[in-house]
């Protein structure tokens, strides 16, 4: 996870109180799925689209925006962070079914 700069700030300024609050996205990007498990999220499904966009979903079916992006930018993070039971797949277009592939093939 050291090869790509973390795009998220460590904290954000709360507009109402002007206090700094931790940005969970920064923690997830820095700490990987172990941190996500602490906040109740775990990478479960990863989908690479024909355009190279990667969509990531947790064990509840909710998107994990912190892990999504263009394939070449998020590939190393996802391969490192996804637990062994994560499902990797390709979406060739909007009409066909997802093709499930191995972690190595993805």
DSSP file (Angstrom, degrees, kcal/mol; ACC not computed):
  #  RESIDUE AA STRUCTURE BP1 BP2  ACC     N-H-->O    O-->H-N    N-H-->O    O-->H-N    TCO  KAPPA ALPHA  PHI   PSI    X-CA   Y-CA   Z-CA
    1    1 A X              0   0    0      0, 0.0     3,-0.3     0, 0.0    76,-0.1   0.000 360.0 360.0 360.0   0.1    0.0    0.0    0.0
    2    2 A X        +     0   0    0      1,-0.2     4,-0.1     3,-0.1    28,-0.0   0.657 360.0  71.4 -84.6 -15.4    3.0    2.3    0.1
    3    3 A X  S    S+     0   0    0      1,-0.1     2,-0.5     2,-0.1    -1,-0.2   0.760  94.0  55.3 -76.8 -24.1    3.3    2.7   -3.7
    4    4 A X  S    S-     0   0    0     -3,-0.3     2,-0.1    70,-0.0    -1,-0.1  -0.925  88.7-118.2-114.0 132.7    0.3    4.9   -4.2
    5    5 A X        -     0   0    0     -2,-0.5     2,-0.5     1,-0.1    -2,-0.1  -0.430  32.6-111.1 -67.2 136.2   -0.2    8.1   -2.3
    6    6 A X        -     0   0    0      1,-0.2    -1,-0.1    -2,-0.1    20,-0.1  -0.565  26.2-159.8 -68.4 118.1   -3.3    8.1   -0.1
    7    7 A X        +     0   0    0     -2,-0.5     2,-0.3     2,-0.1    -1,-0.2   0.583  64.9  84.2 -78.8  -7.6   -5.7   10.6   -1.8
    8    8 A X  S    S-     0   0    0     17,-0.1    -2,-0.1    18,-0.1     2,-0.1  -0.759  79.9-119.7-101.2 140.8   -7.8   11.2    1.4
    9    9 A X        -     0   0    0     -2,-0.3    17,-0.4     1,-0.1    14,-0.2  -0.362  20.2-123.0 -71.5 155.3   -6.9   13.6    4.2
   10   10 A X  S    S+     0   0    0      1,-0.1    13,-2.2    16,-0.1     2,-0.3   0.823  91.9   8.8 -67.5 -30.4   -6.3   12.3    7.7
   11   11 A X  E     -A   22   0A   0     11,-0.3     2,-0.3    15,-0.1    11,-0.2  -0.973  65.0-144.4-147.8 162.7   -9.1   14.6    9.0
   12   12 A X  E     -A   21   0A   0      9,-3.1     9,-3.2    -2,-0.3     2,-0.6  -0.900  26.9-112.7-124.0 153.7  -11.8   16.9    7.8
   13   13 A X  E     -A   20   0A   0     -2,-0.3     2,-0.4     7,-0.2     7,-0.2  -0.792  29.8-130.1 -88.5 121.5  -13.1   20.2    9.3
   14   14 A X     >  -     0   0    0      5,-3.7     4,-2.6    -2,-0.6     5,-0.2  -0.580  12.5-147.2 -69.6 123.9  -16.6   19.8   10.6
   15   15 A X  T  4 S+     0   0    0     -2,-0.4    -1,-0.2     1,-0.2    -2,-0.0   0.832  92.6  48.8 -65.9 -33.2  -18.6   22.7    9.1
   16   16 A X  T  4 S+     0   0    0      1,-0.1    -1,-0.2     3,-0.1    -2,-0.0   0.923 129.5  17.3 -74.5 -44.2  -20.9   23.1   12.1
   17   17 A X  T  4 S-     0   0    0      2,-0.2    -2,-0.2     0, 0.0    -1,-0.1   0.563  90.6-131.2-107.2  -9.8  -18.3   23.1   14.9
   18   18 A X     <  +     0   0    0     -4,-2.6     2,-0.2     1,-0.3    -3,-0.1   0.601  62.3 137.1  65.9  12.8  -15.1   23.8   13.0
   19   19 A X        -     0   0    0     -5,-0.2    -5,-3.7    -6,-0.1     2,-0.4  -0.582  60.2-111.8 -86.2 152.8  -13.5   20.9   14.8
   20   20 A X  E     -A   13   0A   0     -7,-0.2     2,-0.4    -2,-0.2    -7,-0.2  -0.703  34.8-170.8 -83.7 133.3  -11.3   18.4   13.0
   21   21 A X  E     -A   12   0A   0     -9,-3.2    -9,-3.1    -2,-0.4     0, 0.0  -0.955  30.2 -99.4-123.4 144.4  -12.8   15.0   12.7
   22   22 A X  E     -A   11   0A   0     -2,-0.4     2,-0.8   -11,-0.2   -11,-0.3  -0.309  29.8-131.5 -62.0 142.4  -11.0   11.8   11.4
   23   23 A X    >>  -     0   0    0    -13,-2.2     4,-1.2   -14,-0.2     3,-1.0  -0.865  11.4-158.5 -96.4 109.8  -11.6   10.8    7.8
   24   24 A X  H 3> S+     0   0    0     -2,-0.8     4,-2.5     1,-0.3     5,-0.2   0.816  88.9  64.8 -59.4 -32.2  -12.5    7.1    7.8
   25   25 A X  H 3> S+     0   0    0      1,-0.2     4,-2.3     2,-0.2    -1,-0.3   0.882  99.9  52.0 -60.1 -37.5  -11.5    6.9    4.1
   26   26 A X  H <> S+     0   0    0     -3,-1.0     4,-2.0   -17,-0.4    -1,-0.2   0.921 109.7  49.0 -64.1 -43.7   -7.9    7.7    5.0
   27   27 A X  H  X S+     0   0    0     -4,-1.2     4,-3.5     2,-0.2     5,-0.3   0.918 111.9  48.4 -61.9 -44.6   -7.8    5.0    7.6
   28   28 A X  H  X S+     0   0    0     -4,-2.5     4,-2.3     1,-0.2    -1,-0.2   0.929 112.4  47.7 -63.4 -45.3   -9.3    2.4    5.3
   29   29 A X  H  < S+     0   0    0     -4,-2.3    -1,-0.2    -5,-0.2    -2,-0.2   0.843 120.0  39.8 -65.8 -32.8   -6.8    3.3    2.5
   30   30 A X  H  < S+     0   0    0     -4,-2.0    -2,-0.2    -5,-0.2    -1,-0.2   0.882 125.3  33.2 -82.0 -41.5   -3.9    3.2    4.9
   31   31 A X  H >< S-     0   0    0     -4,-3.5     3,-0.6     1,-0.2     4,-0.4   0.585  93.2-150.5 -98.5 -11.2   -4.9    0.1    7.0
   32   32 A X  T >X  -     0   0    0     -4,-2.3     4,-1.6    -5,-0.3     3,-1.0  -0.241  55.4 -26.6  74.4-163.1   -6.6   -2.1    4.5
   33   33 A X  H 3> S+     0   0    0      1,-0.3     4,-2.3     2,-0.2    -1,-0.2   0.723 128.7  67.2 -66.6 -20.9   -9.4   -4.6    5.2
   34   34 A X  H <> S+     0   0    0     -3,-0.6     4,-1.1     2,-0.2    -1,-0.3   0.914 105.7  43.3 -64.0 -40.2   -8.3   -5.1    8.8
   35   35 A X  H <> S+     0   0    0     -3,-1.0     4,-1.1    -4,-0.4     3,-0.4   0.907 111.0  55.1 -68.2 -41.9   -9.3   -1.5    9.5
   36   36 A X  H ><>S+     0   0    0     -4,-1.6     5,-4.0     1,-0.3     3,-0.5   0.873 103.5  55.4 -61.4 -36.1  -12.5   -1.9    7.5
   37   37 A X  H ><5S+     0   0    0     -4,-2.3     3,-1.1     3,-0.3    -1,-0.3   0.859 102.6  57.2 -63.8 -33.7  -13.5   -4.9    9.6
   38   38 A X  H 3<5S+     0   0    0     -4,-1.1    -1,-0.2    -3,-0.4    -2,-0.2   0.785 111.1  42.0 -67.4 -26.3  -13.1   -2.7   12.7
   39   39 A X  T <<5S-     0   0    0     -4,-1.1    -1,-0.3    -3,-0.5    -2,-0.2   0.247 128.2 -97.1-104.1  12.2  -15.7   -0.3   11.3
   40   40 A X  T < 5S+     0   0    0     -3,-1.1     2,-0.4     1,-0.3    -3,-0.3   0.622  87.4 112.2  89.6  13.8  -17.9   -3.1   10.1
   41   41 A X      < +     0   0    0     -5,-4.0     2,-0.3    -6,-0.2    -1,-0.3  -0.930  33.4 172.4-121.6 146.8  -16.9   -3.4    6.4
   42   42 A X        -     0   0    0     -2,-0.4    17,-0.6    -5,-0.1     2,-0.2  -0.972  40.3-107.1-148.2 135.2  -15.0   -6.1    4.6
   43   43 A X  E     +B   58   0B   0     -2,-0.3    40,-0.5    38,-0.2    15,-0.2  -0.438  49.4 155.4 -61.9 127.1  -14.4   -6.4    0.9
   44   44 A X  E     +     0   0B   0     13,-2.9    43,-3.1     1,-0.3     2,-0.4   0.683  58.4  29.5-122.1 -41.4  -16.6   -9.1   -0.5
   45   45 A X  E     -Bc  57  87B   0     12,-1.8    12,-2.7    41,-0.2     2,-0.4  -0.988  56.9-173.1-131.8 131.3  -17.2   -8.5   -4.2
   46   46 A X  E     -Bc  56  88B   0     41,-2.9    43,-1.9    -2,-0.4     2,-0.5  -0.989   6.0-172.1-124.7 127.3  -14.9   -6.8   -6.7
   47   47 A X  E     -Bc  55  89B   0      8,-2.9     8,-2.9    -2,-0.4     2,-0.5  -0.977   9.1-160.8-124.4 125.0  -16.1   -6.1  -10.3
   48   48 A X  E     -Bc  54  90B   0     41,-2.4    43,-2.7    -2,-0.5     6,-0.2  -0.914  18.6-148.5-101.3 125.8  -13.9   -4.8  -13.1
   49   49 A X  E >   - c   0  91B   0      4,-3.1     3,-1.7    -2,-0.5    43,-0.2  -0.399  28.2-103.9 -89.9 169.1  -15.9   -3.2  -15.9
   50   50 A X  T 3  S+     0   0    0     41,-0.9    42,-0.1     1,-0.3    -1,-0.1   0.802 121.8  56.3 -60.3 -30.3  -15.0   -3.2  -19.6
   51   51 A X  T 3  S-     0   0    0      2,-0.1    -1,-0.3     1,-0.0     3,-0.1   0.509 121.9-105.3 -81.9  -4.3  -13.9    0.5  -19.3
   52   52 A X  S <  S+     0   0    0     -3,-1.7    19,-3.0     1,-0.3     2,-0.3   0.477  74.7 139.1  93.7   2.5  -11.4   -0.4  -16.5
   53   53 A X  E     - D   0  70B   0     17,-0.2    -4,-3.1    18,-0.1     2,-0.5  -0.609  42.3-145.8 -79.4 141.3  -13.5    1.0  -13.6
   54   54 A X  E     -BD  48  69B   0     15,-2.8    15,-1.3    -2,-0.3     2,-0.4  -0.940   9.8-164.3-113.5 128.8  -13.5   -1.2  -10.5
   55   55 A X  E     -B   47   0B   0     -8,-2.9    -8,-2.9    -2,-0.5     2,-0.4  -0.910   7.0-164.5-109.4 137.6  -16.5   -1.4   -8.2
   56   56 A X  E     -B   46   0B   0     -2,-0.4     8,-2.6   -10,-0.2     2,-0.3  -0.983   4.4-171.6-129.6 134.5  -16.1   -2.8   -4.7
   57   57 A X  E     -BE  45  63B   0    -12,-2.7   -13,-2.9    -2,-0.4   -12,-1.8  -0.915  14.1-135.1-125.1 149.7  -18.9   -4.0   -2.4
   58   58 A X  E >   -B   43   0B   0      4,-2.7     3,-1.8    -2,-0.3   -15,-0.2  -0.215  43.6 -82.5 -91.6-173.8  -18.8   -5.1    1.3
   59   59 A X  T 3  S+     0   0    0    -17,-0.6   -16,-0.1     1,-0.3   -18,-0.1   0.588 129.8  52.6 -68.6 -10.3  -20.4   -8.0    3.0
   60   60 A X  T 3  S-     0   0    0      2,-0.2    -1,-0.3   -18,-0.1     3,-0.1   0.375 119.9-106.2-102.9   1.9  -23.7   -6.1    3.2
   61   61 A X  S <  S+     0   0    0     -3,-1.8     2,-0.3     1,-0.3    -2,-0.1   0.542  76.4 136.4  85.3   7.0  -23.8   -5.3   -0.6
   62   62 A X        -     0   0    0      1,-0.1    -4,-2.7     2,-0.0    -1,-0.3  -0.652  59.0-108.9 -87.9 143.8  -22.9   -1.6    0.0
   63   63 A X  B     -E   57   0B   0     -2,-0.3     2,-0.6    -6,-0.2    -6,-0.3  -0.368  17.1-146.8 -67.6 149.6  -20.3    0.0   -2.2
   64   64 A X    >   -     0   0    0     -8,-2.6     3,-1.9     1,-0.1     4,-0.4  -0.830  15.9-176.4-115.9  88.4  -16.9    0.9   -0.7
   65   65 A X  G >  S+     0   0    0     -2,-0.6     3,-1.1     1,-0.3    -1,-0.1   0.789  77.0  66.9 -58.9 -29.8  -16.0    4.1   -2.5
   66   66 A X  G 3  S+     0   0    0      1,-0.3    -1,-0.3    -3,-0.1   -58,-0.1   0.738 106.1  42.2 -63.8 -21.5  -12.6    4.3   -0.8
   67   67 A X  G <  S+     0   0    0     -3,-1.9    -1,-0.3   -11,-0.1    -2,-0.2   0.438  98.6  94.7-103.7  -2.4  -11.6    1.1   -2.7
   68   68 A X    <   +     0   0    0     -3,-1.1     2,-0.3    -4,-0.4   -13,-0.2  -0.520  45.1  90.2 -94.3 158.4  -13.0    2.0   -6.1
   69   69 A X  E    S-D   54   0B   0    -15,-1.3   -15,-2.8    -2,-0.2     2,-0.2  -0.969  76.1 -16.6 154.8-164.3  -11.4    3.6   -9.1
   70   70 A X  E >>  -D   53   0B   0     -2,-0.3     4,-1.7   -17,-0.2     3,-1.2  -0.472  65.1-116.9 -71.1 142.0   -9.5    2.8  -12.3
   71   71 A X  H 3> S+     0   0    0    -19,-3.0     4,-2.3     1,-0.3     3,-0.4   0.861 111.3  49.6 -48.0 -52.1   -8.1   -0.7  -12.4
   72   72 A X  H 34 S+     0   0    0      1,-0.2     4,-0.3     2,-0.2    -1,-0.3   0.772 112.6  49.2 -65.0 -25.4   -4.4    0.3  -12.5
   73   73 A X  H <4 S+     0   0    0     -3,-1.2    -1,-0.2     1,-0.1    -2,-0.2   0.794 123.5  27.2 -83.4 -29.3   -4.8    2.7   -9.6
   74   74 A X  H  X S+     0   0    0     -4,-1.7     4,-2.6    -3,-0.4     5,-0.2   0.544  93.3  93.8-111.1  -9.1   -6.6    0.3   -7.2
   75   75 A X  H  X S+     0   0    0     -4,-2.3     4,-2.7    -5,-0.3     5,-0.2   0.914  88.1  45.3 -53.4 -52.9   -5.4   -3.2   -8.3
   76   76 A X  H  > S+     0   0    0     -4,-0.3     4,-1.6     1,-0.2    -1,-0.2   0.884 114.2  49.7 -64.1 -38.1   -2.5   -3.5   -5.8
   77   77 A X  H  > S+     0   0    0     -4,-0.2     4,-2.8     2,-0.2     5,-0.2   0.931 113.1  46.1 -64.3 -45.5   -4.6   -2.2   -2.9
   78   78 A X  H  X S+     0   0    0     -4,-2.6     4,-2.9     1,-0.2    -2,-0.2   0.929 111.2  50.6 -66.3 -44.9   -7.5   -4.6   -3.6
   79   79 A X  H  < S+     0   0    0     -4,-2.7    -1,-0.2    -5,-0.2    -2,-0.2   0.857 117.4  41.8 -62.0 -33.2   -5.3   -7.6   -4.1
   80   80 A X  H  < S+     0   0    0     -4,-1.6    -2,-0.2    -5,-0.2    -1,-0.2   0.867 121.9  39.0 -78.3 -37.6   -3.6   -6.8   -0.8
   81   81 A X  H  < S+     0   0    0     -4,-2.8   -38,-0.2    -5,-0.2     2,-0.2   0.744  88.8  97.8 -89.6 -25.9   -6.7   -5.9    1.1
   82   82 A X  S  < S-     0   0    0     -4,-2.9   -38,-0.1    -5,-0.2   -40,-0.0  -0.455  72.8-126.8 -70.9 131.1   -9.3   -8.4   -0.1
   83   83 A X    >   -     0   0    0    -40,-0.5     3,-2.0    -2,-0.2    -1,-0.1  -0.257  30.9 -98.1 -70.0 165.4   -9.8  -11.4    2.2
   84   84 A X  T 3  S+     0   0    0      1,-0.3    -1,-0.1     3,-0.0    19,-0.1   0.785 121.7  56.5 -56.7 -30.1   -9.4  -14.9    0.8
   85   85 A X  T 3  S+     0   0    0      2,-0.1    -1,-0.3     0, 0.0    -2,-0.0   0.454  79.3 121.6 -85.0   1.5  -13.2  -15.3    0.5
   86   86 A X    <   -     0   0    0     -3,-2.0     2,-0.5     1,-0.1   -41,-0.2  -0.317  60.6-130.9 -64.0 147.4  -13.6  -12.2   -1.7
   87   87 A X  E     -c   45   0B   0    -43,-3.1   -41,-2.9    15,-0.0     2,-0.4  -0.899  17.8-160.6-106.2 123.8  -15.2  -12.8   -5.2
   88   88 A X  E     +cF  46 101B   0     13,-0.6    13,-2.5    -2,-0.5     2,-0.3  -0.843  21.3 161.3-102.8 137.7  -13.4  -11.3   -8.2
   89   89 A X  E     -cF  47 100B   0    -43,-1.9   -41,-2.4    -2,-0.4     2,-0.4  -0.971  32.2-129.5-152.9 166.8  -15.3  -10.8  -11.4
   90   90 A X  E     -cF  48  99B   0      9,-2.2     9,-2.5    -2,-0.3     2,-0.5  -0.930   8.3-157.3-117.4 142.3  -15.6   -9.1  -14.8
   91   91 A X  E     -c   49   0B   0    -43,-2.7   -41,-0.9    -2,-0.4     7,-0.1  -0.961   9.5-177.8-116.9 110.0  -18.5   -7.2  -16.3
   92   92 A X        -     0   0    0     -2,-0.5     2,-0.3     5,-0.4    -1,-0.1   0.851  67.7 -21.6 -79.4 -34.3  -18.2   -7.1  -20.1
   93   93 A X  S    S-     0   0    0      3,-0.2    -1,-0.2     4,-0.1     3,-0.2  -0.927  72.6 -91.3-159.1-178.9  -21.3   -5.1  -20.7
   94   94 A X  S    S+     0   0    0     -2,-0.3    -2,-0.0     1,-0.2     0, 0.0   0.658 117.2  50.3 -78.1 -14.1  -24.5   -4.2  -19.0
   95   95 A X  S    S+     0   0    0      2,-0.1    -1,-0.2     0, 0.0     2,-0.2   0.717  95.8  73.4 -99.3 -22.3  -26.5   -7.0  -20.5
   96   96 A X  S    S-     0   0    0     -3,-0.2    -3,-0.2     1,-0.1     3,-0.1  -0.511  85.3 -98.1 -94.6 163.4  -24.4  -10.1  -19.8
   97   97 A X        -     0   0    0     -2,-0.2    -5,-0.4     1,-0.1     2,-0.1  -0.306  45.4 -93.7 -71.9 158.1  -23.8  -11.9  -16.6
   98   98 A X        -     0   0    0     -7,-0.1     2,-0.6    -6,-0.1    -7,-0.2  -0.471  33.3-136.3 -68.9 143.4  -20.7  -11.3  -14.4
   99   99 A X  E     -F   90   0B   0     -9,-2.5    -9,-2.2    -2,-0.1     2,-0.3  -0.922  15.4-144.2-103.4 116.0  -17.8  -13.7  -15.1
  100  100 A X  E     +F   89   0B   0     -2,-0.6     2,-0.3   -11,-0.2   -11,-0.3  -0.639  25.6 177.4 -80.6 134.0  -16.2  -14.9  -11.8
  101  101 A X  E     -F   88   0B   0    -13,-2.5   -13,-0.6    -2,-0.3     2,-0.1  -0.844  32.1 -91.8-131.5 166.7  -12.5  -15.3  -12.0
  102  102 A X     >  -     0   0    0     -2,-0.3     4,-2.0     1,-0.1    -1,-0.1  -0.342  38.0-110.9 -73.3 161.6   -9.7  -16.3   -9.7
  103  103 A X  T  4 S+     0   0    0      1,-0.2    -1,-0.1     2,-0.2   -14,-0.0   0.892 119.9  51.9 -56.7 -41.6   -7.7  -13.6   -7.8
  104  104 A X  T  4 S+     0   0    0      1,-0.2    -1,-0.2     2,-0.2   -25,-0.0   0.886 110.3  46.7 -66.7 -39.8   -4.7  -14.4   -9.9
  105  105 A X  T  4        0   0    0      1,-0.2    -1,-0.2   -17,-0.0    -2,-0.2   0.839 360.0 360.0 -70.9 -32.7   -6.6  -14.0  -13.2
  106  106 A X     <        0   0    0     -4,-2.0    -1,-0.2   -31,-0.0    -2,-0.2   0.497 360.0 360.0 -63.3 360.0   -8.2  -10.8  -12.1
